[in-house]
Amino acid sequence: MHVGGLRSAPTPHPVYPGVADIAWYNFCCGMGETLGWLTYSGVFARYPDLHVIMTEGYAAWLAFAIQFFDHHWNDTRLHAMGIGSGPATPKIEAPPSYYLKRQAHATFMWDPAAIRLRDITGLDCLMWGNDYPHNEGSFPFSAEWVEKQFAGVPDVEVDAMVRGNAARIFGLTV
């Protein structure tokens, strides 16, 4: 799923300082909503071989989504109050993080925060890309971007995020 336009585009489209950056931020974080629906509706549980890749929307938001969904899924206070039962009850047996870490993936070009939060997301869902040939991508400075944002990260983890995860998901041998 490619990052898209405003979550609810106002008409006519306003022109104010920062509108493009603010809109991009909103639709990047909005990717968590899509993954939430796929998780809580039971789609990921019913189709364990389904993998969804959220592209060009950064990836740090995924750590917050995992933490947030697990916290609320596990909150027994809500269940004791009767919240979480009935038709809106999640149709999943395991915590949301189980499905998200197994089946959701996020690509990023520049996202040091996502790299630092890999202890929450795990490595398997993070995939670096340079977005060539688009001019908002890292090309022709891809090597420099990788070196800078992955500084201090063990080589085996860098390899997974920069090459290995995409190769595995897309069935490539490199």
HELIX and SHEET records of a PDB file:
HELIX    1   1 VAL A   19  CYS A   29  1                                  11    
HELIX    2   2 MET A   31  TYR A   40  1                                  10    
HELIX    3   3 VAL A   43  ARG A   46  1                                   4    
HELIX    4   4 ALA A   60  ASN A   74  1                                  15    
HELIX    5   5 THR A   76  ALA A   80  1                                   5    
HELIX    6   6 PRO A   96  GLN A  103  1                                   8    
HELIX    7   7 PRO A  112  ARG A  116  1                                   5    
HELIX    8   8 ARG A  118  THR A  121  1                                   4    
HELIX    9   9 SER A  142  GLN A  149  1                                   8    
HELIX   10  10 ASP A  155  ASP A  159  1                                   5    
HELIX   11  11 ALA A  160  GLY A  164  3                                   5    
HELIX   12  12 ASN A  165  PHE A  170  1                                   6    
SHEET    1   A 3 VAL A  52  MET A  54  0                                        
SHEET    2   A 3 ALA A 104  PHE A 108  1                                        
SHEET    3   A 3 LEU A 126  TRP A 128  1                                        
END                                                                             
